[in-house]
Amino acid sequence: MHGAIDLGARQAASRKQQERQAQGGGASASAGGGGGAGQYVVDVTDQTFNTEVVERSQSVPILVDFWAEWCGPCKQLSPILEKLATEAAGKWILAKVDIDANPQLGAYMQQMGVRGIPFVAAVVAGQLLPFLNGAAPEAQVRQAIDQLFEALRKEGILPEAPEGEQQLAADAEEEPAADPVYQRARDALQSGDLDGAKAAFEQLLAGDPRDAQAKQGLAAVELSIRVRSLDAERVLQEAAEKPGDVQTQISAADVEMVSGVPEQAFERLVTAVRASAGDDRDAARKHLLSLFEVLPPDDPRVAKARRSLQSALF
């Protein structure tokens, strides 16, 4: 991998450090914090990095999310990475590093020339490759990850997942024979063709207006189309400066939605409904309903926001 960093030296140094700690009575590992530790998302520390990342990367790719509690953009990016790791079902693992709680890893990140967080590195077969620096909407993060692994596959250096993780991934992907229109939508999304995906989902809904999966897909694609030309930071700043401008609040809600914080998007529009009247109020209400379609209908965040909307209306 061009630009990759070999972690072997760091691994050896870290082992010596752990041996010294053991001789001195041991050191307690940091809890990591902030991360949704689970089957495909793990919190790693100065002490567990070699096992959970360097050694494990010999059998499955690892994305390492360097974050801190005080970092606002980290709180936007981390939920997106956790969601995508869960969807990947073992094709890759997300390792989360709190740089404040793990000073050795924080210092190592700086040694690589990284000066800001959030920062994401890919580790494959013990080789570290700087990957993402800064937050981005979910669609862009998803596309970047797909492109990364496609490039690794073309180079022939993407390792096979362990047998257990391969089976988990296979089970997650197993489904009935796909509708060719659904396949066209998936292919369009993979290639970044949002307009093509939109057309495919619209075709599916023309055939079956009750197709919940197509509704959700169309809502997500339309959201991505709306935000692709927006400057997220500027939109959020304008929304803070113009709380009474409903159209600005709608754009800000879209940005928050693609940034992985739907609760904030929903609350923003509920507030707009409460504070406005007439056409503005109706626009905020309708847009909120359209954002509900992006998430599964049984998502508890949608149910909570629906209750808040009813309270605001009546």
Buried (B, 14 or more C-beta within 10 A) or exposed (E): BEEBBEBEEBBEEBEEBBEEBEEEEEBEBBEBBBBBBEEBBBBBBBBBBBEBBBEBBEBBBBBBBBBBEEBEBBBBBBBBBBBBBBEBBBBBBBBBBBBBBBEBBBEBBEEEEBEEBBBBBBBBBBBBBBBBBEBBBBBBBBBBBBEBBEEBEEEEBBEEBBEEBBEBBEEBEEEEEEBEBBEBBBEBBBEBBBEBBBBBBBBBBEEEEEBEBBBBBBBBBBBBBBBEEBEBEEBBEBBEEEEEBBBBBBBBBBBBBBBBBBEBBBBBBBBBBBBBEEEBBEBBBEBBEBBBBBBEEEEEBBEEBBEBBEEBEE
